[in-house]
Amino acid sequence: MITVDSLPTTAPVTRTLARRRWETTGLLAGTAMLYLWNLSINGWANAFYTAAAFSGSDNLTAFFFGSSDPANAISVDKPPLALWVMSISVRLFGLNSWSLLVPQALMGVGTVWLIYRISAQYLGHRWGLLAGALMALMPAATAVFRYNNPDALLTLLMTAAAWATLRAIRTGRQRFLALAGAFIGAGFLTKQLQVTLIVPALLVAVMWLGPWRPVQRMRGAVFATGSALAVAGAWLAVLALTPAGSRPFIGGTRTNSFWELTLGYNGLDRLTGLDAQRAQVYEDLGTKTDLPVGPLRFVLPQMAGQILWVLPLALVGAVLAVVLWRNAGVQFRSFLALNVIWFFCSITVVAYMSGIVHAYYLLPAVPSAAFLAAAALKTLIENRRSIRYRSLLAGCLAVTLLLDYIVGMQGANSFPWFPTFVLMTGSLAMAWATLPPLRRLAVPGVALTLCLVLMGPALWSGFTVGSAHEGAGLAGGPPVGGHRPDDPADPGMQRQDGPQYAALRFGDFVEPTALEGLTREPESVTWPAAVIGSSSAAKYEIAARRSVLAVGGFDGTDPSPTLEDFKGRVASGRIGELIVGNVPPATALGIGEAAKILAWVKAEYPCSPSGHACVYYFSSPPA
C-alpha cells in the first residue's frame, strides 16, 4: 500500500531553489550597495561626458549626435549611445550626480547578474556566485560602474553578447545569435572598435562549436553580422545623410569624418601611441608613456590594483581549459573557448598598446577573468584528491600571495596591515592546499582561499567608494606613493608643466568672475563664451547651463572651429567672449588651430584679468 509519507516530495528542491534565490539576491543587493553608496562624491565625474549629457537633454540634435554643447559646435570623441542613457536620465531627473551616475551603477548590477547566470549554468550556483563577486569587486569594475565613462555600457553589452551566444549554442535557437549581433552593434555605437575584443571569441564559439551543420553555422554568423550592421548602420546612415553644416563637427578628427575617428583616433592611434603624440602628452593620463611593453605592465602602480588579484587564477583556468576540453560536452567547450579567447584578446591589447594607457582599460578583461578564475577554483578544489591538482592549487595560491603582497605594499599607506595579512592568510591557504583532503579542514581551507582572493579587491573597491574621482584618468583603489591619476589634487599637478596636463586630464577650474560674466551675456548669443579644450569648456557649460564653444576639441588640436570660422562667428556676434586659463599642452606649444585662434585673439583684443584667467570680450563687457 502506498502511503502519503512514501510519496516523493518537492520540499527539499523548493527549499534549495529558495535559498539560491536569496543568495543571488544578496549578491546583487551587495553589488548595488557597493556601486550606489556615496555615489555623489564623484560630483560631475568626467565633465567631458557630463556636458554632453546635459546638451543631449536640452537639444534633440545634440542628443542624436553626442554634441559637447547644446548649440552643436562639436561632438565628443565617441559615438553617442552611452550618452543617450545619461541624457534621458538628466531630462527626467535634472542635471545632478545621481541622474548621471545611477544608470552606470545599474549597468554594473546587470553585468554581475549576467556573469552569475552564465557561470551558474556551466559551473553551478555557488561558483556562479563567486564569479559574480569577482566581477563586482574588481577595482576597475567598481571605478567604472560608479562613473560616467562609456565603458560601463560597453562592458554590459559585451557580457550580454557572450550570454546570448552561449544561449544560442545551448538551445540551438539562432535567434539568440541575432540578439548577440545586436549587442555588438550597440557596443560599436558605444565605444567603436573596442567591442571587437570579444568578436573573435564569439565567432570561434559559433563557427567551430555551434550545434549546427556547417551551412547552418554560416547562416547563424550571417544573422549575427546582419543584426550588428542593422543596429550600428541605422545611426551611421543618418550621420552619412546629414550635411556637415547641419550637425556638429566630429570630435577627435582632422577631417570631420566618423571613419577617421573609428580607424584613427579611437583605433590604430590608441595602439601605436599617435594619440599621445597628437596631444603632446609625454606623460600620459595616469601612467608613463615609457611603460614596459608586455605582461610586466600589470604589476606597475595603478595598473596592478585593478585586476592583478585574479590574474593567476584566470591564467590557470585557461590552462585547465585544455585539460577539461577532452571530457567536456559541446556546450561546456563553447563556454571555455569563448572565455579563453575573450580573456587573451582583452589582456593582450592592454599589455602591448602604446601611448595613453588608462588603468580602467583593463575592464573588458574582467568578465572573462572572473569566469576562468571561478572555473579554476572549482576544478582545483573539487579534484584535491589528486596530488597534481593539489600542487597546482598550491602553486597558484603562492603566485596570488606574491602578487597580492606587491599590490599591498603599493597601497601600504592606506592599508599598512594588509601585506602582513596577505602573508598569513596566503601561507595558511597554501598549507591547506598541499595537505591531503580532510573533511574537517575543507570549510576553513576554502574560506582561507576565498579570503586571499577576495580581500584585496574588496579593500581597494572600498577605498574607491570612499574617494572622489574626476577627469579622464580613472583608476580604482588607493593612491600609490601619494599618486592617483583621477585626483586633481595630485602632487604631480604642482610641477611647472602641471597646469597644462591638469587642463587636459580634468579641465581647467572655473573662475567665478569669468563665470559671472558669461551668465550675463544676452540669450541671443549662441555661445556666450568659448574655452580652449572640451573638458575646460564643459566645466563652464555645466556651471552656467549655457552653450560654451569648445575650441579645439578634447586636446585642443581639432580644427573646430578653424581660425576663419571663429572670426566669422565673432563678427556675427555668435560668440560673446573667450576665456583663457590653463590650456592643453599642444595649445601651449603653439600646435593646432586653437593655438592660431588664441594668437589672433591676443593680437586683436585686450585681456580682462579674471583670477588666473584672461577674458577677451568681443564686444563691450556685459554689465
ZABALO-704253 format. One record per residue (C-alpha): residue number from 1; x, y, z. Coordinates in steps of 0.25 Angstrom, whole numbers. Each point is the difference from the previous one (the first is absolute). Layout:
BEGIN
 num    c1    c2    c3
 NUM     X     Y     Z
...
% end
This chain:
BEGIN
 num    c1    c2    c3
   1     0     0     0
   2     5    14    -4
   3    -1    10    11
   4     1    15     0
   5    13    -1     7
   6     7    -9   -11
   7    -3    10   -11
   8    11     8    -5
   9     0    15     5
  10     4    12    -7
  11     3     7    13
  12    16    -2     0
  13     0     6   -14
  14    -9    11     3
  15     9     4    12
  16    12    -1    -8
  17    -5     9   -11
  18    -5    10    11
  19    14     0     6
  20     6     2   -14
  21    -9    12    -3
  22     3     6    14
  23    15    -2    -3
  24    -1     6   -14
  25    -8    12     6
  26    11     2    10
  27    11     1   -11
  28    -8    10    -8
  29    -4     8    12
  30    14     0     5
  31     5     5   -14
  32   -11    11     0
  33     5     5    13
  34    14     0    -4
  35    -3     7   -13
  36   -10    10     6
  37     5     3    14
  38     6    14     1
  39    -2     2   -15
  40    -1    15     0
  41    14     1     5
  42     5    -1   -15
  43    -8    13    -3
  44     0     3   -15
  45    10   -12    -2
  46     6     2   -14
  47    -5    14    -3
  48     2    -3   -15
  49   -11   -10     0
  50    -9     7    10
  51     0    13    -9
  52    -4    -9   -12
  53   -11    -7     9
  54    -5    14     3
  55     0     4   -14
  56    -8   -12    -5
  57   -10     2    11
  58    -2    15    -5
  59     1    -2   -16
  60    -5   -12    -9
  61    11     2   -10
  62    10     0    11
  63    -6   -12     6
  64     1    -8   -13
  65    14     4    -4
  66     6     1    14
  67     3    14     0
  68     9     7    10
  69    -9    12     1
  70   -15     3    -3
  71     4     9   -12
  72     6   -12    -7
  73    14     5    -3
  74     8   -13     3
  75    -3   -14     4
  76     7    -8    11
  77    11   -10    -6
  78    -9   -12     2
  79   -14    -5    -6
  80   -12     5     8
  81    -7   -13     5
  82     6     1    14
  83    -4    15     0
  84   -14    -3    -4
  85    -2    -8    13
  86     5    12     9
  87    -7    11    -8
  88   -14    -7     2
  89     3    -2    14
  90     4    15     1
  91   -12     4    -7
  92    -9    -8     9
  93     7     4    14
  94     8    12    -3
  95    15     2    -1
  96     7    -5    13
  97    10   -11     4
  98   -11   -11     2
  99    -7     2   -13
 100    13    -2    -7
 101     6   -11     8
 102   -11    -9     5
 103    -3    -5   -15
 104    15    -4     0
 105    -1    -7    14
 106   -12    -8    -5
 107     7    -4   -12
 108    10    -6     9
 109   -10    -8     8
 110    -5    -5   -14
 111    14    -5    -4
 112     2    -7    13
 113   -14    -7    -1
 114     4    -5   -14
 115    13    -5     5
 116    -7    -7    11
 117   -10    -6   -10
 118    10    -5   -10
 119     9    -6    11
 120   -11    -7     7
 121    -4    -6   -13
 122    14    -7    -2
 123     6     0    14
 124   -11    -1     9
 125    -7    10    10
 126    11     2    10
 127    11     2   -10
 128    -9     9    -8
 129    -1     9    13
 130    15     0     1
 131     1     5   -15
 132   -10    11     3
 133     7     4    12
 134    13     1    -7
 135    -6     8   -11
 136    -6     9    10
 137    12     2     9
 138    11     3   -10
 139     4    14     2
 140     0     3   -15
 141   -15    -4     0
 142    -3     8    12
 143     6    12    -5
 144    -7     0   -14
 145   -13    -4     5
 146     0    12     9
 147     4     9   -11
 148    -6     6   -13
 149    10    -5   -10
 150    -6    -9   -11
 151     8   -12     5
 152   -12    -4     9
 153   -10    -2   -11
 154    11    -6    -9
 155     3   -11    11
 156   -15    -3     2
 157    -2    -2   -15
 158    13    -8    -2
 159    -5    -9    11
 160   -14    -1    -6
 161     6    -4   -13
 162     7   -11     7
 163   -13    -5     7
 164    -8     1   -13
 165    10    -8    -8
 166     2   -11    11
 167   -16    -1     1
 168    -1    -2   -15
 169    10   -11     1
 170    -7    -6    12
 171   -14     0    -6
 172     3    -1   -15
 173    -8    13    -3
 174     7     9    -9
 175    -9    12     3
 176     9     2    12
 177    12     2   -10
 178    -8    11    -6
 179    -1     6    14
 180    15    -2     3
 181     2     8   -13
 182    -9    11     4
 183     8     1    13
 184    13     1    -8
 185    -6    11    -9
 186    -4     8    13
 187    14    -2     5
 188     5     6   -12
 189    -9    12     2
 190     6     1    14
 191    15    -1    -2
 192     2    -4   -14
 193    11   -10    -3
 194     2    -4    15
 195   -12    -9    -1
 196     8    -9   -10
 197     8    -5    11
 198   -11   -11     2
 199    -3    -2   -14
 200    10   -11    -3
 201    -4    -8    12
 202   -15     1    -5
 203     4    -4   -14
 204     8   -12     5
 205   -11    -5     9
 206   -11     1   -11
 207     8    -5   -12
 208     8   -11     7
 209    -8    -4    12
 210   -14     3    -4
 211   -10   -12     0
 212    -4     2   -15
 213     4    -5   -13
 214    11     9    -8
 215   -10     7    -8
 216    -9     3    12
 217    13     5     7
 218     2    10   -12
 219   -14     4     1
 220     1     3    15
 221    12     8    -2
 222    -7     8   -12
 223   -12     2    10
 224     9     6    10
 225     8     8    -9
 226   -13     6    -7
 227    -5     3    14
 228    12     8     4
 229     1     7   -13
 230   -15     4     1
 231     1     5    14
 232    13     8    -3
 233    -3     3   -14
 234   -14     7     3
 235     8    11     8
 236    11     1   -10
 237    -9     1   -12
 238    -7    13     6
 239    14     5     3
 240     4    -2   -14
 241   -12     6    -6
 242     1    13     9
 243     7    11    -6
 244    13     4     8
 245    -6    14     2
 246   -12    -6     7
 247     7    -8    10
 248    11     2    10
 249    15    -2    -4
 250     5   -14     3
 251     9     2    12
 252    13    -7     0
 253     2     1   -15
 254     7     9   -10
 255    -9    -2   -12
 256   -14     0     7
 257    -1   -15    -3
 258    -6   -11     9
 259     8   -10    -7
 260    13     8     3
 261    -5     0    14
 262    -2   -15     0
 263    12    -5    -7
 264    10    11     5
 265    -2     7    13
 266    -9   -11     6
 267     7   -11    -8
 268    14    -2    -4
 269     5    13     7
 270    -3    -6    13
 271     9   -12    -3
 272    11     8    -6
 273     1    12     9
 274    -4    10   -10
 275   -11     5     9
 276    10     4    11
 277     9     6   -11
 278   -11     8    -6
 279    -4     6    14
 280    15     2     3
 281    -2    -9    13
 282    14    -5     3
 283    -5    -4    14
 284   -14    -6    -3
 285   -12     0     8
 286     3    -9    12
 287    12    -8    -5
 288    13     3    -7
 289     2     0   -15
 290    12    -9     2
 291    -8   -11     7
 292     7   -14    -2
 293    -7    -7   -12
 294    -6   -13     4
 295    -5    -7    13
 296     9     7     9
 297    -8    12    -2
 298   -11    -6     9
 299     9     1    13
 300     3    14    -1
 301    -7    10     9
 302   -15     4    -3
 303    -1   -12   -10
 304     3   -10    10
 305   -11     2     9
 306   -11     0   -11
 307     0   -15    -3
 308    13    -7     4
 309    -7    -7    12
 310    -7    -9    -9
 311    10    -2   -12
 312     8   -12     6
 313   -14    -8     1
 314    -4     5   -14
 315    13    -5    -6
 316    -2   -13     7
 317   -14    -1    -5
 318     5     2   -14
 319    10   -11     2
 320   -11   -10     6
 321    -9     3   -12
 322     9    -8    -8
 323    -1   -12    10
 324   -15     1     2
 325    -2     1   -15
 326     2   -15    -2
 327   -12    -4     8
 328    -9    12    -2
 329   -12     1    -8
 330    -2    10   -11
 331    -7    10     9
 332    11     0    11
 333    10     0   -11
 334    -6    13    -6
 335     0     6    14
 336    15    -3     1
 337     4     4   -14
 338    -8    13     1
 339     6     5    13
 340    14    -4    -3
 341     0     7   -13
 342    -7    12     5
 343    10     1    12
 344    12    -1    -8
 345    -5    10   -11
 346    -3    10    11
 347    12    -1     9
 348    10    -1   -12
 349    -5    13    -6
 350     2     8    13
 351    14    -7     2
 352     5     4   -13
 353    -7    13    -4
 354     8    13     0
 355    -3    15     3
 356   -11     3    10
 357    -3   -12     9
 358   -10     2    10
 359    -1   -10    12
 360   -15    -2    -3
 361     3    -5   -14
 362     1   -14     7
 363   -15    -1     3
 364    -3    -8   -13
 365     9   -11     5
 366    -7    -1    14
 367   -13    -8    -4
 368     8   -11    -7
 369    10     0    11
 370   -11    -2    10
 371    -5   -11    -8
 372    13    -7    -1
 373     4     2    15
 374   -13    -6     5
 375     2   -12   -10
 376    14    -1     5
 377    -3     0    15
 378   -12   -10    -2
 379     9   -10    -8
 380    12     1    10
 381    -8    -1    13
 382    -9   -11    -5
 383    12    -8    -5
 384     9     1    12
 385     1   -15     2
 386    10     1   -12
 387    14     4     4
 388     1     7   -13
 389   -12     9     2
 390     4     3    15
 391    14     4    -5
 392    -6     9   -11
 393    -9     6    10
 394    11     3    10
 395     9     6   -11
 396   -12     9    -5
 397    -2     5    14
 398    15     2     2
 399     0     9   -12
 400   -13     7     4
 401     6     3    14
 402    13     6    -7
 403    -8     9    -9
 404   -10     4    12
 405    12     3     8
 406     6     9   -11
 407   -13     7    -2
 408    -2     1    16
 409    14     7     1
 410    -4    10   -11
 411   -12     4     9
 412     6    -2    13
 413    -2    15     4
 414   -15    -3     0
 415     0   -14     5
 416    13    -2     8
 417    -5   -13     6
 418    -4    -7   -14
 419    14    -5    -4
 420     1    -8    13
 421   -14    -5    -1
 422     3    -5   -14
 423    12    -7     4
 424    -7    -7    12
 425   -13    -3    -8
 426     8    -5   -12
 427     9    -9     7
 428   -11    -7     8
 429    -8    -2   -13
 430    13    -5    -7
 431     2   -10    11
 432   -15    -5    -1
 433     2    -1   -15
 434    12   -10     2
 435    -7    -9    10
 436    -8   -12    -4
 437   -15     3     1
 438    -5     0    14
 439   -15     2     2
 440     2     8    13
 441     9    10    -7
 442    -8     1   -13
 443    -8    12     4
 444    11     8     7
 445     9    -3   -12
 446   -10     5   -10
 447    -2    12     9
 448    15     4     0
 449     1    -2   -15
 450   -12     9    -2
 451     5    10    10
 452    13     1    -7
 453    -6     2   -14
 454   -11    10     4
 455     5     8    12
 456    10     9    -9
 457   -11     4   -10
 458   -10     2    11
 459     9    10     7
 460     4     7   -13
 461   -14     1    -4
 462    -4     5    13
 463    10    11    -1
 464    -5     3   -14
 465   -14     2     6
 466     5    10    11
 467     9     9    -9
 468    -4    10   -11
 469     4    -2   -14
 470     1    10   -11
 471     5     1   -14
 472     5    -9   -11
 473    10    -9     7
 474   -10    -8     8
 475     6   -11    10
 476    -5    -8    11
 477     7    -2    14
 478     8     9     9
 479    12     9    -5
 480    13    -6    -2
 481    12     8     5
 482   -10    11     2
 483    -4     0   -14
 484   -14    -3    -6
 485    -3     4   -15
 486   -14     4     3
 487     3     9    11
 488     1    15    -4
 489     8     3    13
 490    11   -10    -5
 491    14     6     4
 492     4    -2   -15
 493    -9    11    -3
 494     9    10     8
 495    11    -1   -10
 496     3    11   -10
 497    -7    -8   -11
 498   -11    -5     9
 499   -11    10    -3
 500     1    -3   -15
 501    -2   -15     3
 502   -10     3    10
 503    -8     8   -10
 504     0   -13    -9
 505    -3   -10    11
 506   -10     7     8
 507    -4    13    -7
 508     5    14     5
 509    -7     5    13
 510   -11    10    -2
 511     3    14     4
 512   -12     6     7
 513     1    14    -6
 514     1    -6   -14
 515   -12    -9     2
 516    -8    12     5
 517     4     8   -13
 518    -4   -12    -8
 519   -14    -1     6
 520    -3    15    -3
 521     2    -2   -15
 522   -13     2    -7
 523    -8   -12    -3
 524     1     3   -15
 525    14    -3     0
 526     2   -14    -5
 527    13    -3     8
 528     1    10    12
 529    14    -5     1
 530    11    -8    -7
 531    10    -8     8
 532    12    -8    -5
 533    -1   -15     2
 534   -13    -8     2
 535     2    -3    15
 536     2    14     4
 537   -11     5    -9
 538    -9   -11     6
 539     2     5    14
 540    -4    14    -3
 541   -12    -5    -8
 542    -5    -9    12
 543     2    12     9
 544    -8    10    -9
 545   -10   -10    -6
 546     3     7   -13
 547     8    -4   -13
 548    14     2     1
 549     9    -1   -13
 550    11   -11     2
 551    11     5    -9
 552     9   -11    -5
 553    -8   -11     6
 554     5    -9    11
 555    15     3    -1
 556     0    13    -8
 557     4    -6   -13
 558   -13    -2    -7
 559    -2    10   -12
 560   -13     4     6
 561    -2    11    -2
 562    10     5    -9
 563     6    14     1
 564    -8     5   -11
 565   -13    -6     5
 566     3     5    14
 567     2    14    -6
 568   -13    -1    -7
 569    -8    -4    13
 570     6    11     7
 571    -3    10   -11
 572   -15    -4     0
 573    -1     1    15
 574    -2   -15     3
 575    12    -1    10
 576     0     9    12
 577    14    -2     5
 578    12    -9     1
 579     4    -4    14
 580    15    -5     0
 581     6    -6    13
 582     8   -12     0
 583     0    -7   -14
 584     4   -14    -5
 585    14    -3    -3
 586    -1     1   -15
 587    -6    14     0
 588    11     5    10
 589    10    -5   -10
 590    -7     7   -12
 591    -5   -12    -6
 592   -14    -1    -7
 593   -11     9    -4
 594    -3     4    14
 595    14     6     1
 596    -2     8   -12
 597   -14     5     5
 598     7     4    14
 599    11     8    -7
 600   -10     7    -9
 601    -9     4    12
 602    12     5     8
 603     4     9   -11
 604   -13     6    -2
 605    -7     1    14
 606     5     4    13
 607     1    -9    12
 608   -10     2    12
 609     6    -7    11
 610    -9   -10     8
 611     8    -8    11
 612    10    -9    -7
 613    -7     2   -14
 614    -1    11   -10
 615   -14     3    -6
 616     0     6   -14
 617   -14     7    -3
 618    -4     1   -14
 619    -9    12     3
 620    -1     8    12
 621     1    -8    13
 622   -14    -3     4
 623    -6     9    11
% end
